[in-house]
Amino acid sequence: MDESGGSGQPRSGTDEATERHEGPQAPGSPAADATRPEQEGPERPTGPTTPAAPTEPGSDSETPRPADGTGPGTDLSKGPQARPDHTEATPPHTSAPGEGGTADAPRTRATSGSGKGRPPRREKGPGGGLLMGRPFGVPVYVAPSWFLVAALITWVFGGQLDRVLPELGALRYLVSLFFAVAFYASVLVHELAHTVAALRFKLPVRRIQLQFFGGVSEIEKESETPGREFVLAFVGPLLSLVLSGVFYVAMQTVDPSTVPGVLLGGLMISNLIVAVFNLLPGLPLDGGRMLRAVVWKITGKPMSGTIAAAWVGRALAVSVLIGLPLLTQTGAFGEAPEDIGGMDTVTDALLAAILAAIIWTGAGNSLRMARLREHLPELRARALTRRAVPVETSTPLSEALRRANDAGARALVVVDADGQPLSLVREAAIVGVPEHRRPWVAVSGLAQDLTDGMRVSAELAGEDLLDALRANPATEYLVVEESGEIYGVLSAADVERAFVKAMARPS
C-alpha cells in the first residue's frame, strides 16, 4: 500500500496499476491499492501536473515511507472508518496537584478521559470555565467544578466555626464562603508562581484553571534542562510556604478566638498542607517533578527521571489510599478516636480514594506523555502526507476519483486553469455522496477553500507540526515544498492515528 506523500504523479515502474477496476473508486480504497505492488524505492512527488504523466524511477530527493504505516487514509467510498478513542492531550508541561484543601487535580498533559493520547489539534481553545482575568497575559478560568468544592468547603468549615464561634449563628456560612474564596486565591498565587517561572524560561502557558481539587497551570512545552525543571516545579510549593508564613505572622496581631483569627489560622494551615503535599516526591506532584529533575541530572536522560518519579507517584497513591483512613482513625489529625463517627470514616475513605486515583492517573499520564515526547520527532509531515491529484473546479466527482485511483492518490486538490490550488476536497464530503450521484456532483461543491493556515511545510515535524495544526484546526491541509510546489495533502486523521500510535509505542 502506498504511504508516501505526493502531488498526483502516478507511481513509476512496478507502482503502475496492473489491473483496472470498473467504476470509480475513492482515493485510498483497498481495491485501488491492492493492484499496486510496493515499489522498491520511494520517489519525490512533484507539483500539480497531469495525473497520467509517468515519472522516472529512482529520482533524487526521494520521500521516505512512513515507518508506522499511518500515511494513507480510510476508504472514502465506504463511509467513515472506526478510529481509536483518544482524550485531549496537548503536550504542555505538566504541573503538580495538591492545591485544593488537601489535594489538587493532576496537572498532566492528558487532562481528561481515559488517559489515551490525542493530538492538541483537537483542543477547542483555552476555554473550560468562567474567565476571571489575564494576569501576565495568561487567561485564568474557574471551572464549574470549583463551585461544587466551594460549597463543600463552606459547609465543612462552617461546621468547624460552629464549634469555635457558636455566636455567629447562620453568619458562619458567609464567613466560610469567604474562606473558600481566599483559599483559592492563594491557590492562584501558587499557580502564578509556576506561570511566572515558565514565562521567564520562555515556555508558553496556555491557561490557568481553578477546579475541584485546586489549580492547573498548562505549560505547553518541556523544560530544556533539569535545572529549569526543578525551579519550575519548586516555585509553587515555595510560594505556598511563604503564604503560610505570612498568614502566621498576621495571626499574631489578632485574637485567635475572633473571626479574623480563625480565618488567618485556617489559611495558614491550608497553605502549609498544600506546600507539604506538593513536595511529596512522586508525579504528578511538584515534588515528583523535582525528583524527575534530579534523576534527569544524574542520568542525563529525562525519560529515566520520568519513569522513576512516576513509579514513586504510584507508590504514593497506594500509600494515600491505605494510610489516610488509618491516620484519621488513630486521631493523628487532632480528633480523639472516640469522637470519629461512621460518616467521618466514610468521608475520609472516599477522599483517600479520590486522591489516590488522581495521583495514580497523573503518574500514568506523565509516563505516556514522556513516551510521546520521545517519539514526537517521528511525526513528520512529509511521511504522513497523502498523494494528491489536481482537478479543476467543474470536474465531476466520479472523474476525479477515477484519476486519483489511476494515480494511486488519496486526496484531491481543486486548482484553477493555471494549476494554482484553490481548495481541498474534504474526505467526509466525498463519503457523503452516494456512488450513483458522483457523476453529477462537481468537486467544487465538496471542497474547503484554502486559507494561509491550511498550508503547511513538508519539512515540519514533531512539536512544530502539531503546533501548526493546533493553531489552524482543519480536517485537511495542503502540504507544500519550500519553493511553494504542492507536495500533497495532510489529513488530520492520519496525524491523529500516528499520534496515538506514538503514545502506545514502548520507549
C-alpha positions in Angstrom: 0.0 0.0 0.0 1.4 3.4 -1.0 2.0 5.5 2.0 4.3 8.3 0.8 3.2 11.8 0.0 2.7 13.1 -3.5 1.1 15.7 -5.7 -0.7 13.4 -8.1 2.1 11.8 -10.0 1.5 8.1 -10.7 3.9 5.5 -9.4 6.7 4.6 -11.7 7.9 1.2 -12.7 6.1 -1.5 -10.7 4.0 1.1 -9.0 1.7 1.3 -12.0 -1.6 -0.5 -11.7 -1.5 -4.0 -13.1 -5.2 -4.4 -13.2 -8.1 -2.0 -14.0 -11.2 -1.9 -11.9 -14.6 -0.9 -13.3 -16.3 2.1 -11.9 -14.8 5.0 -9.9 -13.2 4.4 -6.6 -12.4 6.7 -3.8 -8.8 7.7 -3.1 -7.3 5.4 -0.7 -9.7 2.5 -1.3 -8.3 -1.0 -0.8 -9.3 -2.1 -4.2 -7.3 0.6 -5.8 -4.2 -0.2 -3.7 -4.4 -4.0 -4.0 -3.3 -3.8 -7.6 -0.2 -1.8 -6.9 2.8 -3.8 -5.7 5.1 -2.0 -3.2 7.7 0.0 -5.2 11.3 -0.7 -4.5 12.3 2.9 -3.8 10.3 6.0 -2.9 10.1 9.0 -5.2 9.8 12.7 -4.8 6.4 13.9 -5.8 6.1 17.0 -7.9 3.5 19.8 -8.3 0.1 19.6 -9.8 0.6 18.0 -13.2 -1.4 15.7 -15.4 -2.0 12.5 -13.4 -1.2 10.2 -16.3 2.3 11.5 -16.8 4.8 8.9 -15.7 7.9 9.7 -13.6 11.3 8.3 -13.7 12.1 5.8 -11.1 14.9 6.5 -8.6 14.6 10.2 -8.8 16.5 12.3 -6.3 15.0 13.9 -3.1 13.2 10.7 -2.5 10.4 10.6 0.0 10.8 8.1 2.9 7.9 5.7 3.5 6.4 6.3 7.0 7.6 3.6 9.3 4.5 3.3 11.3 2.0 2.9 8.5 -0.1 5.9 9.2 0.3 7.7 5.8 -2.8 6.8 3.9 -6.4 7.4 5.0 -9.6 5.5 5.0 -11.6 4.1 2.2 -13.6 7.2 1.2 -16.1 5.2 -0.9 -17.3 3.1 2.0 -18.0 5.7 4.6 -16.2 6.8 7.8 -14.0 4.3 9.3 -13.7 3.5 13.0 -11.0 5.5 14.7 -9.4 4.9 18.1 -10.6 6.7 21.2 -8.5 9.5 22.5 -8.6 12.1 25.1 -7.5 15.6 24.7 -3.8 16.0 25.1 -1.8 18.9 24.3 1.6 18.2 25.3 2.1 21.1 27.7 4.5 20.9 30.6 2.7 19.3 33.5 2.3 20.8 36.9 1.6 19.1 40.2 -1.6 18.6 42.1 -2.3 19.3 45.7 -3.7 22.8 45.8 -7.3 22.3 46.8 -7.8 21.9 50.5 -5.8 18.7 50.8 -5.3 17.9 47.2 -5.3 19.2 43.7 -6.1 18.0 40.2 -3.3 16.3 38.4 -1.6 18.7 36.1 -1.0 16.3 33.2 -1.0 16.9 29.5 -3.8 14.5 29.1 -6.2 16.5 31.2 -9.3 14.3 31.0 -10.6 11.0 29.9 -9.1 7.5 29.9 -5.6 8.6 29.5 -5.2 7.7 25.9 -3.5 10.3 23.8 -4.8 12.8 21.4 -3.2 15.5 19.3 -3.5 19.0 20.6 -5.2 20.0 17.3 -8.5 18.7 18.7 -8.5 21.2 21.5 -11.1 23.9 21.1 -9.0 26.6 22.7 -8.3 27.9 26.2 -11.8 27.6 27.5 -13.0 25.4 30.3 -15.0 27.7 32.6 -15.5 31.3 33.6 -12.8 33.7 32.5 -11.6 35.7 35.6 -8.7 37.7 34.1 -5.4 37.6 32.3 -2.5 38.1 34.7 0.8 38.3 32.8 -1.3 37.7 29.7 -2.3 34.2 30.7 -6.1 33.5 30.9 -7.4 32.3 34.3 -10.5 30.2 34.3 -12.7 29.0 37.1 -14.1 25.5 36.2 -17.7 24.7 37.1 -16.4 22.1 39.5 -14.9 24.9 41.6 -18.4 25.9 42.7 -19.0 22.4 44.0 -15.8 22.4 46.1 -16.5 25.9 47.3 -19.9 24.8 48.6 -18.2 21.8 50.2 -15.6 23.9 51.9 -18.3 26.3 53.0 -20.3 23.5 54.6 -17.3 21.8 56.3 -15.6 25.0 57.5 -19.0 26.3 58.7 -19.3 23.3 60.9 -15.9 23.9 62.5 -16.8 27.6 63.0 -20.0 26.5 64.9 -17.8 24.8 67.4 -15.3 27.6 67.7 -17.5 30.6 67.4 -21.1 29.5 68.1 -22.3 33.0 68.5 -22.0 33.6 64.7 -25.1 31.5 64.0 -26.0 31.4 60.3 -23.4 34.0 59.5 -20.7 31.3 59.9 -21.5 30.1 56.4 -20.9 33.6 55.0 -17.5 33.6 56.7 -16.8 30.0 55.4 -17.6 31.2 51.9 -15.1 34.0 52.3 -12.5 31.4 53.5 -13.2 29.3 50.4 -12.6 32.2 48.1 -9.5 33.4 50.0 -8.0 29.9 49.9 -8.4 29.6 46.2 -6.9 33.0 45.8 -3.8 31.5 47.5 -4.0 28.6 45.1 -4.0 31.0 42.2 -0.8 32.6 43.7 0.7 29.1 43.7 -0.2 28.6 40.1 1.0 32.1 39.1 4.4 31.2 40.6 4.6 28.3 38.1 3.4 30.6 35.3 5.9 33.4 36.0 8.8 30.9 36.1 7.6 29.3 32.9 7.4 32.7 31.1 10.8 33.6 32.5 12.2 30.4 30.8 10.2 31.4 27.6 7.8 28.5 27.9 4.3 29.3 26.7 1.5 29.0 29.2 -1.9 28.2 27.7 -4.0 28.9 30.7 -4.5 28.6 34.5 -7.6 26.7 35.6 -9.1 26.6 39.1 -11.1 23.4 39.5 -12.3 20.8 42.0 -9.0 19.8 43.6 -7.1 23.1 43.2 -5.3 24.5 40.2 -3.7 23.6 36.9 -1.1 25.6 35.1 -1.0 24.3 31.5 2.6 24.9 30.3 2.8 23.9 26.7 6.5 22.9 26.3 9.0 20.9 28.1 11.8 22.4 30.2 15.1 22.3 28.3 17.3 21.5 31.3 16.8 19.6 34.6 17.8 22.7 36.5 14.9 24.7 34.9 12.6 21.8 35.5 13.5 21.8 39.2 13.0 25.5 39.6 9.7 25.4 37.7 8.3 22.7 40.0 9.7 24.2 43.2 8.4 27.8 43.0 4.8 26.7 43.5 5.3 25.0 46.9 7.8 27.7 47.9 5.1 30.4 47.4 2.6 28.3 49.4 5.1 28.1 52.2 5.7 31.9 52.0 1.9 32.5 52.2 1.6 30.2 55.2 4.3 32.2 56.9 2.6 35.5 56.0 -0.7 34.3 57.5 1.1 33.1 60.6 2.7 36.5 61.2 -0.7 38.2 60.6 -2.4 35.8 63.0 -0.1 37.1 65.8 -1.7 40.5 65.5 -5.3 39.4 66.2 -7.2 37.5 68.8 -7.3 33.8 67.7 -10.8 33.5 69.1 -12.2 36.1 66.6 -13.3 35.7 63.0 -10.1 37.2 61.6 -8.0 35.0 63.8 -9.9 31.8 62.8 -9.7 32.8 59.1 -5.9 33.6 59.2 -5.3 30.3 61.1 -7.3 28.3 58.5 -5.4 29.9 55.6 -2.1 29.3 57.3 -2.8 25.6 57.9 -4.3 25.1 54.4 -1.4 26.7 52.6 1.0 24.6 54.7 -0.8 21.4 53.7 -0.7 22.5 50.0 3.0 23.1 50.2 3.8 19.8 52.0 1.5 17.7 49.9 3.0 19.1 46.7 6.6 18.4 47.9 5.9 14.7 48.1 8.3 13.1 45.7 6.0 11.5 43.1 4.4 12.5 39.8 2.2 14.4 39.1 3.0 16.4 42.2 5.6 19.2 42.2 7.9 17.1 44.3 7.7 14.4 41.7 8.8 16.9 39.0 11.7 17.8 41.3 12.6 14.2 41.7 12.4 13.8 37.9 14.8 16.7 37.5 17.3 15.2 40.0 17.3 11.8 38.2 17.4 13.5 34.8 20.5 15.4 36.0 22.2 12.3 37.4 21.5 10.0 34.4 21.3 12.6 31.6 18.1 11.0 30.5 14.7 12.8 31.1 12.9 9.6 30.4 14.7 7.9 33.3 13.6 10.7 35.6 10.0 10.4 34.5 9.9 6.6 35.0 11.4 6.9 38.5 9.1 9.8 39.6 6.1 8.1 38.1 6.6 4.8 39.9 7.2 6.7 43.2 3.9 8.5 42.4 2.1 5.3 42.1 3.5 4.0 45.4 2.4 7.3 46.9 -1.1 6.8 45.6 -1.3 3.4 47.3 0.0 4.9 50.5 -2.6 7.6 50.4 -5.4 5.1 49.8 -4.4 2.9 52.8 -2.7 5.4 55.1 -5.1 8.4 55.1 -8.0 6.5 56.6 -5.7 4.8 59.1 -4.2 8.1 60.3 -7.7 9.5 60.7 -8.8 6.5 62.8 -5.8 6.9 65.1 -6.6 10.6 65.8 -3.4 11.8 64.0 -5.3 14.9 62.8 -6.2 16.1 66.3 -9.5 14.4 66.9 -9.9 11.8 69.6 -10.7 8.3 68.2 -13.9 8.1 70.2 -15.2 11.3 68.5 -14.8 9.9 65.0 -18.1 8.7 63.7 -19.1 6.4 60.9 -19.8 9.2 58.5 -16.3 10.6 59.1 -14.8 7.3 58.3 -16.7 7.0 55.1 -15.8 10.6 54.1 -12.1 10.0 54.8 -12.1 6.8 52.8 -13.8 8.5 49.9 -11.3 11.4 50.0 -8.4 8.9 50.1 -9.8 7.0 47.1 -10.2 10.2 45.1 -6.7 11.4 46.0 -5.2 8.1 45.2 -7.0 7.9 41.9 -5.8 11.4 40.9 -2.2 10.6 41.8 -2.1 7.2 40.1 -3.7 8.5 37.0 -1.5 11.6 36.9 1.6 9.4 37.2 0.4 7.2 34.3 -0.3 10.2 32.2 3.2 11.6 32.9 4.7 8.3 31.6 2.5 8.4 28.5 3.4 12.0 27.7 7.1 11.4 28.2 6.9 8.4 25.8 5.1 10.7 23.3 7.8 13.4 23.6 10.4 10.7 23.0 8.7 9.6 19.7 7.4 13.0 18.7 10.2 13.7 16.2 8.9 10.7 14.2 5.8 12.6 13.3 6.8 14.2 10.0 4.6 16.0 7.6 6.5 14.6 4.6 6.0 11.0 5.8 2.3 11.4 6.7 1.2 13.3 3.6 -1.2 11.6 1.2 -0.6 11.7 -2.6 -3.0 14.1 -4.3 -4.2 14.8 -7.8 -5.1 18.3 -9.1 -8.6 18.6 -10.5 -10.4 21.7 -11.9 -13.5 23.2 -10.3 -16.0 21.7 -12.7 -14.6 18.2 -12.7 -17.3 15.6 -11.7 -16.5 13.7 -8.5 -16.6 10.3 -10.3 -14.0 11.5 -12.8 -11.8 13.0 -10.1 -11.9 9.7 -8.1 -11.0 7.8 -11.3 -8.0 10.0 -11.8 -7.0 9.6 -8.2 -7.2 5.8 -8.4 -5.3 5.7 -11.6 -2.5 7.8 -10.0 -2.5 5.9 -6.7 -3.6 9.1 -4.9 -5.6 9.5 -1.8 -6.6 13.2 -1.9 -8.0 15.8 -4.4 -6.8 19.4 -4.8 -9.0 21.8 -6.7 -6.9 24.1 -8.9 -7.6 26.9 -11.3 -6.7 27.0 -15.0 -3.1 27.9 -14.2 -2.7 25.0 -11.8 -2.8 27.1 -8.6 -4.5 25.4 -5.7 -7.9 26.9 -4.7 -9.3 24.4 -2.2 -9.2 20.9 -0.8 -11.9 18.3 -1.4 -13.0 17.1 2.1 -12.8 13.4 2.8 -16.0 13.5 4.8 -17.9 15.2 1.9 -16.8 12.5 -0.6 -18.1 9.8 1.8 -21.5 11.5 2.0 -22.1 11.4 -1.8 -23.8 8.2 -3.0 -21.9 6.5 -5.8 -24.8 6.9 -8.3 -24.8 10.7 -7.8 -21.0 11.2 -8.2 -21.0 11.8 -12.0 -23.3 14.8 -11.4 -21.6 16.3 -8.4 -18.7 18.8 -9.1 -15.7 18.6 -6.8 -16.0 22.4 -6.1 -19.2 21.7 -4.1 -17.3 19.4 -1.8 -14.2 21.5 -1.3 -13.0 23.7 1.5 -11.3 27.0 0.5 -7.6 27.2 1.3 -6.5 29.6 4.0 -3.0 30.5 4.9 -3.2 28.3 8.0 -4.2 25.3 5.8 -0.8 25.4 4.0 1.9 23.6 5.9 5.5 23.0 5.0 6.6 19.5 4.1 9.6 20.0 6.4 7.5 20.3 9.6 7.9 17.6 12.2 7.3 16.8 15.8 6.1 19.7 18.0 6.4 22.2 15.2 3.9 20.1 13.1 1.5 19.7 16.0 1.7 23.4 16.9 0.9 24.4 13.3 -2.1 22.1 13.1 -3.4 23.2 16.5 -3.2 26.8 15.6 -5.3 26.3 12.5 -7.8 23.4 13.1 -9.0 21.8 9.9 -9.6 18.3 8.5 -7.1 18.5 5.6 -4.1 20.6 4.9 -2.2 21.4 1.7 1.5 20.4 2.1 3.9 22.4 0.1 7.6 22.4 -0.5 9.8 25.4 0.4 9.6 26.5 -3.2 5.7 26.6 -2.9 5.3 23.5 -5.0 2.5 21.2 -4.0 3.6 18.1 -2.2 0.3 16.5 -1.3 -2.5 16.7 1.3 -2.1 16.0 5.0 -5.2 14.6 6.8 -5.7 15.5 10.4 -7.0 11.9 10.9 -3.6 10.5 9.8 -1.8 12.7 12.2 -4.1 11.7 15.0 -3.6 8.0 14.3 0.2 8.5 14.2 0.0 10.5 17.5 -1.9 7.7 19.2 0.5 5.1 17.9 3.4 7.1 19.2 1.8 7.3 22.6 1.4 3.5 22.7 4.8 2.6 21.4 7.3 1.5 24.2 10.4 3.5 24.8 
